Amino acid sequence: MPADIRQIRIQYRFTSSNVLTLTNPKVLKSEIVAPTAVLHLAPKYRGSCPAAGSCASLCLNTAGNPAYLKGKLQRRRLRSDAFADHPAAFTRLLVLEVCRFVSKLWKLQPVIGLRLNGTSDFLWEQVPVEICQDLADYCQAKFGVTLPVGRFSSLLEPLVTAIPNLRPYDYTKRTDRNWRAADRLGYHLTMSHGSRSDTFGTAVSQGLNYAAAIDLPRNATLPETVRVNGELFATLDGDVTDWRPGDALGQTHIVLLRIKRTPGQTPEQRRAFCIA
């Protein structure tokens, strides 16, 4: 293992099982279609969510079993600190862990998913990485993945080159994405409601789908259409699966997600966050 990766693992107590999350309840819904690994960083921390608006007070970062909450949040902050303070080593560690994740899957599964913004909103299409010969040799020997050697403008590039059936995707509240780079990398993006920026206008102009929470009971039927800015849009049920690359394309659809309860949530916060 390259020395810088070994050092960051020791410093932040990273192991083979606590960098990427494989048990996210949302992505497990789409496991039959595409087993997916998720990177969870701390939201609204060290530049992780620069466009966060009404979503900030209802962030799902605190959702889940309260018994595990403290440890989960501490681990997410550790990952964020490692990324902020040692970006070169952390991105190389990410590449290694993705190779580990796919090692038993990529020759068996037609598609494998990767979400690097589980609870953050970084521009992964332009986060660089350097793949040295040592890292390439390690991933080849340990995981059977043949990484290209060199410096890349996005850490996704060596991964999708080496693993053709890997499909990265994310939700985003940022309108400053590098759309050309994302398209070149096959990085699927769904614009998201609750931003300080005009994500809906961007979704329409880029021909992307638009994810939004709706305040309905868990078992209530979703509306088939939603009117936004006077125009009617067909909807998709975002709770059925998290596999957004499988959504209908060609025109903007509204991906509706029933609002999830978080600690201390108020009716006012729901009204501010949810699509009408």
C-alpha positions in Angstrom: 0.0 0.0 0.0 1.4 3.5 -0.9 2.9 5.2 2.1 0.6 8.3 2.0 -2.5 6.1 2.0 -1.2 4.0 4.8 -0.5 7.1 6.8 -3.9 8.7 6.4 -5.5 5.4 7.3 -3.5 5.3 10.6 -4.1 9.0 11.4 -7.9 8.9 10.9 -8.5 5.3 11.9 -9.8 4.3 8.5 -10.3 0.7 7.8 -11.6 -1.3 4.8 -15.2 -0.9 6.2 -15.5 2.7 7.4 -14.7 4.9 4.4 -17.5 4.0 2.0 -21.0 3.0 3.2 -22.6 -0.1 1.7 -25.7 -0.2 3.9 -27.4 3.1 3.2 -31.1 2.3 3.4 -32.0 4.4 0.4 -29.5 2.9 -2.0 -30.3 -0.6 -0.8 -33.7 -0.2 -2.5 -31.9 -0.2 -5.8 -29.3 -3.0 -5.0 -31.0 -5.5 -7.3 -30.4 -3.1 -10.2 -27.0 -1.6 -9.2 -25.2 -2.3 -5.9 -24.0 1.1 -4.8 -21.4 2.5 -2.4 -21.9 5.9 -0.8 -19.4 8.4 0.6 -20.9 10.2 3.6 -19.1 13.4 4.6 -20.4 16.0 7.2 -22.9 18.4 5.7 -22.5 22.2 6.1 -18.9 21.6 7.2 -15.6 22.7 5.6 -17.2 23.7 2.4 -19.3 20.6 1.8 -22.6 22.3 1.0 -22.1 25.8 -0.4 -25.5 26.0 -2.0 -27.6 24.7 1.0 -30.8 26.6 1.5 -34.0 25.4 3.2 -32.6 21.9 3.1 -30.1 22.7 5.9 -32.6 22.5 8.8 -34.0 19.2 7.6 -30.9 17.4 6.5 -31.1 13.7 6.7 -27.6 13.6 8.2 -29.3 13.1 11.6 -31.8 10.6 10.5 -31.6 6.9 11.4 -31.2 4.9 14.6 -30.4 7.4 17.5 -28.2 4.7 19.1 -25.6 5.0 16.3 -26.0 8.7 15.7 -23.0 10.0 17.7 -20.5 7.6 16.2 -21.9 8.1 12.7 -21.5 11.9 12.9 -18.0 11.6 14.3 -16.9 9.4 11.5 -18.4 11.7 8.9 -16.5 14.7 10.4 -13.3 12.6 10.4 -13.7 11.8 6.7 -14.4 15.5 6.0 -11.3 16.6 8.0 -9.2 14.1 6.1 -10.4 15.3 2.7 -9.9 19.0 3.7 -6.5 18.6 5.3 -5.0 15.9 3.1 -6.9 16.0 -0.2 -4.3 14.2 -2.3 -4.0 11.3 0.0 -7.8 11.1 0.7 -8.7 11.0 -3.0 -6.2 8.3 -3.6 -7.7 6.4 -0.6 -11.1 6.8 -2.2 -9.9 5.3 -5.4 -8.5 2.3 -3.5 -11.7 1.8 -1.6 -13.9 2.0 -4.7 -11.6 -0.7 -6.2 -12.1 -2.8 -3.1 -15.9 -2.3 -3.3 -16.1 -3.4 -6.9 -13.6 -6.2 -6.7 -16.2 -8.9 -6.1 -18.9 -7.3 -8.3 -17.7 -5.7 -11.4 -17.3 -8.9 -13.5 -20.7 -10.2 -12.3 -23.0 -7.1 -12.2 -24.0 -5.3 -15.4 -24.0 -1.9 -13.5 -22.4 -0.8 -10.2 -23.3 2.6 -8.6 -21.2 5.1 -6.8 -22.5 8.2 -4.8 -19.8 10.4 -3.5 -22.1 13.1 -2.2 -24.3 11.1 0.2 -24.4 14.1 2.6 -22.3 16.7 0.8 -22.2 18.5 -2.5 -18.6 18.6 -3.9 -17.8 19.0 -7.6 -16.3 15.5 -7.9 -16.1 15.9 -11.7 -13.2 18.2 -11.1 -11.6 16.9 -7.9 -8.2 15.8 -9.1 -6.2 12.6 -8.3 -2.8 11.2 -9.0 -2.5 7.5 -9.7 1.1 6.4 -9.1 2.5 3.1 -10.3 2.5 1.8 -6.6 -1.3 2.5 -6.3 -2.0 0.9 -9.6 0.1 -2.2 -8.8 -1.6 -2.5 -5.4 -5.2 -2.3 -6.8 -4.2 -4.8 -9.6 -2.8 -7.3 -7.1 -5.4 -6.9 -4.4 -8.6 -6.2 -6.4 -7.9 -7.2 -10.0 -8.6 -3.6 -11.2 -6.2 -2.1 -13.7 -6.0 1.6 -13.1 -4.4 3.9 -15.6 -1.3 5.7 -14.2 -1.1 9.5 -14.3 -2.6 12.7 -13.0 -6.3 13.2 -13.7 -8.5 16.2 -13.5 -11.2 14.1 -11.8 -10.8 11.1 -9.5 -13.8 9.6 -11.4 -11.8 9.4 -14.7 -9.4 6.5 -13.7 -12.3 4.7 -12.0 -14.7 4.7 -15.0 -11.8 3.9 -17.3 -10.8 0.9 -15.3 -14.3 -0.2 -14.4 -16.6 0.3 -17.5 -19.8 -0.7 -15.6 -19.3 1.8 -12.8 -21.9 4.5 -12.9 -21.3 7.5 -10.6 -24.4 9.6 -9.8 -25.5 12.2 -7.3 -28.1 14.8 -6.4 -26.9 18.4 -6.4 -28.1 21.8 -5.2 -25.2 23.5 -7.1 -25.6 25.3 -10.4 -21.8 25.7 -10.9 -21.3 22.1 -12.0 -18.9 21.3 -14.9 -21.6 19.9 -17.1 -19.2 19.0 -19.9 -16.9 17.1 -17.6 -19.7 15.3 -15.9 -21.1 14.2 -19.2 -17.7 13.0 -20.4 -17.3 10.9 -17.2 -20.8 9.5 -17.3 -21.5 11.2 -14.0 -25.3 11.4 -13.7 -26.6 14.4 -11.8 -30.2 15.2 -10.6 -30.9 18.7 -9.6 -32.3 19.1 -6.1 -34.9 21.4 -4.4 -34.1 23.5 -1.4 -31.0 25.3 -2.8 -30.0 29.0 -2.6 -29.5 28.8 -6.3 -32.0 28.4 -9.2 -31.6 24.6 -9.5 -35.0 24.3 -11.2 -34.1 26.6 -14.0 -30.8 24.8 -14.4 -32.6 21.4 -14.5 -34.8 22.6 -17.3 -32.0 24.3 -19.3 -29.8 21.2 -18.9 -32.5 18.7 -19.6 -32.1 17.1 -16.1 -34.6 15.8 -13.6 -35.4 17.6 -10.5 -35.8 16.0 -7.1 -38.0 17.6 -4.4 -39.6 16.6 -1.1 -43.3 16.6 -0.8 -45.3 16.8 2.4 -47.5 13.7 2.1 -48.1 10.7 4.4 -45.8 7.7 3.8 -48.5 5.6 2.0 -50.2 8.5 0.2 -50.4 8.4 -3.6 -48.2 10.9 -5.3 -49.6 13.3 -7.8 -48.9 12.3 -11.4 -48.0 15.9 -12.4 -46.8 19.0 -10.6 -47.1 22.6 -11.8 -44.0 24.6 -11.4 -43.7 28.3 -12.6 -47.0 27.8 -14.5 -45.8 24.7 -16.4 -46.9 21.1 -15.8 -44.3 18.4 -15.3 -44.7 14.7 -15.0 -43.5 13.1 -11.8 -41.5 10.1 -10.8 -41.6 8.3 -7.4 -38.2 8.8 -5.9 -38.9 6.6 -2.9 -39.2 3.4 -5.0 -35.5 3.4 -5.9 -32.5 5.6 -5.5 -31.2 4.6 -8.9 -31.5 8.0 -10.6 -29.6 7.0 -13.7 -32.5 4.8 -14.5 -35.0 7.6 -14.5 -36.8 8.8 -17.7 -34.8 11.3 -19.7 -35.4 13.6 -22.6 -37.3 16.3 -20.6 -37.4 17.4 -17.0 -39.4 15.2 -14.6 -40.0 16.0 -10.9 -38.7 13.2 -8.8 -40.9 13.4 -5.7 -39.7 12.1 -2.3 -42.0 12.0 0.7 -40.6 14.2 3.4 -38.6 12.2 6.0 -38.9 13.1 9.7 -35.8 14.4 11.4 -35.2 15.4 15.1 -36.9 18.7 16.0 -38.6 19.2 12.6 -41.4 21.8 12.5 -44.3 22.4 10.2 -42.8 25.7 9.2 -39.5 24.0 8.1 -41.5 21.4 6.1 -43.4 24.2 4.3 -40.2 26.0 3.5 -38.5 22.9 2.2 -41.1 21.0 0.3 -42.4 21.6 -3.2 -45.9 23.0 -3.1 
